Amino acid sequence: MLDVALEPGSTKHFADTPAGFVTRFKWLKQGGVKKICCEATGGFEQRLTRAAWDQAFDMFQTNSLWSGTLINA
């Protein structure tokens, strides 16, 4: 499973599968999202990054320390 949040309190869970990617990106596009930031997790983020680029999202990766700062802001 992959957790995705548009803003605090609006988290959804999606399967980490090709079908889950389709559903996730559809939900993000409906929310007006154009940029995605994900935590780099030892290579697990690579499929997500490639799929996001294929769907014309701007994709950014960050380390866990910086992600935590965003969450707690």
C-alpha positions in Angstrom: 0.0 0.0 0.0 1.0 3.6 -0.6 -0.3 6.5 1.4 -1.0 9.7 -0.6 -2.1 13.1 0.9 -3.2 16.2 -0.9 -3.2 18.1 2.4 -3.3 17.1 6.1 -6.3 15.0 6.8 -7.0 14.0 3.2 -4.9 10.8 3.0 -5.9 7.9 0.8 -4.3 4.5 0.5 -3.5 2.9 -2.9 -2.2 -0.5 -3.9 1.4 -0.4 -5.1 0.5 -2.1 -8.3 -0.1 -0.9 -11.9 -3.9 -0.7 -11.3 -3.2 1.3 -8.1 -1.0 3.7 -10.0 -3.9 4.4 -12.5 -6.3 5.0 -9.6 -3.8 7.1 -7.7 -3.0 9.4 -10.7 -6.6 9.8 -11.6 -7.4 10.9 -8.0 -4.5 13.3 -8.0 -5.5 14.9 -11.4 -9.0 15.3 -10.1 -7.5 17.2 -7.2 -5.6 19.5 -9.5 -2.2 18.1 -8.6 0.6 18.8 -11.1 3.6 18.2 -8.8 4.4 15.2 -6.6 7.0 14.9 -3.9 7.9 11.5 -2.5 10.3 10.2 0.0 13.3 8.3 -1.5 13.1 4.9 0.2 16.0 2.8 -1.1 14.8 2.4 -4.6 11.1 1.6 -3.9 10.3 5.1 -5.2 11.7 4.5 -8.7 8.5 2.8 -10.2 6.4 5.7 -8.8 8.7 8.3 -10.3 8.7 6.7 -13.7 5.0 6.3 -13.7 4.4 9.9 -12.6 6.6 11.2 -15.4 4.7 9.0 -17.9 1.5 10.7 -16.6 3.1 14.2 -17.1 3.4 15.0 -13.4 6.5 16.9 -12.1 8.1 14.5 -9.7 10.4 15.4 -6.9 12.2 13.1 -4.4 13.3 14.1 -0.9 14.9 12.5 2.0 13.0 11.4 5.1 14.3 14.2 7.3 13.0 16.9 5.0 9.7 15.0 4.4 9.1 15.0 8.2 9.6 18.7 8.3 6.9 19.2 5.6 4.5 17.0 7.5 5.0 18.8 10.7 4.8 22.3 9.2 
